[in-house]
Amino acid sequence: MTETVTGETAPGIAPIPTTDPRVARAVDLVWREAELLDRRAYLAWEGLYAADGTYVVPIDPEIDEFDDVLNMIYDDARMRRMRVTRMTEGYAIAAVDAARTVRTVSRFVPETVSDTEVVIRSAQVLIAYKRGRHDIWAADLTHRIRLAADGPAGDTVVQKVVRLVDSESAVPAAGFLL
């Protein structure tokens, strides 16, 4: 069994470097996810998630337990499948008139690293363009990545939490995934 390393910066504890190969695998997966979403490759995006994975956009920026509170989005595998179906079948107005998006994900900070899992925080700025108008979405992300024993191709997202900077304000409907 491999020891889990935590990245809390405290006296005497060195932060986990982003050059750690396990962290690099997690960063690659986060970037691949952003690329797939910007390309509207929703079926491939869905395939990045573990069967037990969740995708959460909480309203309260301070909570860490999402099961028993109101969230903007709380998708397990069944809900992700339904969301992807709506986005790909062309019947939902969000899919028919979807915004063009560009995501920038950066400021990666590893929280914990083991040979089987990486938890990494990052910042995302998403620009959406629709009907001559640009919208900006900013968020802190937390990804829990399960590392596959057979290499990076099998790595999956176990949890993605998108903490919008304006989550407690009126947030307009987003016809795309954050």
C-alpha positions, -999 to +999 in steps of 0.1 A: +000+000+000+013+034-009+012+063+015-012+092+007+006+126+005-014+157+015-006+191+000-016+213+029+009+240+032+020+241+069+053+246+086+075+217+078+052+202+051+063+207+015+035+211-010+029+184-035+047+193-068+026+195-100+055+176-116+046+145-097+036+120-125+003+112-108-006+149-105+004+153-142-021+125-151-048+143-132-041+177-148-041+160-183-076+145-175-089+179-163-077+196-195-091+168-217-125+173-200-124+210-207-115+203-244-143+178-248-169+202-233-157+231-255-160+208-286-195+196-274-182+160-274-207+151-246-206+114-251-168+113-248-171+137-218-195+113-201-170+085-207-144+103-185-165+097-154-164+067-131-197+047-128-199+060-092-188+095-102-206+127-093-207+161-110-218+189-085-224+226-088-233+237-052-251+269-043-234+272-009-197+278-015-187+265+019-202+231+020-184+198+013-213+173+017-237+176-012-262+148-007-287+165+016-286+201+004-299+221-026-274+222-055-276+238-089-265+205-103-259+172-086-255+145-113-248+109-107-243+085-136-281+083-144-285+121-143-253+126-164-267+102-190-300+121-191-282+154-194-260+141-223-290+127-240-307+161-239-276+178-252-270+154-281-305+145-293-314+181-304-347+183-287-336+205-258-334+242-266-301+243-248-287+218-273-303+235-304-291+270-295-260+261-275-234+287-268-198+284-281-175+281-252-138+283-244-125+272-210-092+280-194-083+258-165-052+267-145-037+273-110-036+236-102-030+228-065-028+191-055-046+183-022-039+146-019-020+121-040-017+084-038-011+057-064-049+052-068-063+088-065-055+124-069-075+153-055-067+185-073-080+221-071-079+245-100-094+277-113-116+279-144-127+308-165-153+300-191-163+324-219-196+316-236-207+333-268-243+332-279-265+356-299-238+383-301-232+383-263-203+370-242-209+356-207-181+350-183-183+322-157-155+319-131-152+290-107-130+271-084-129+234-094-121+203-073-115+171-092-112+137-075-094+115-101-092+077-098-059+066-113-061+034-133-035+007-127-031+002-164-022+038-172-037+072-179-061+060-206-082+044-178-082+073-154-117+086-144-133+114-126-149+103-094-161+137-084-161+172-100-172+201-079-177+235-096-179+263-071-191+293-091-178+326-077-213+340-079-232+309-068-252+327-042-264+353-067-290+349-094-271+327-119-286+326-154-293+292-169-264+277-186-271+256-217-238+239-214-219+220-188-196+239-165 
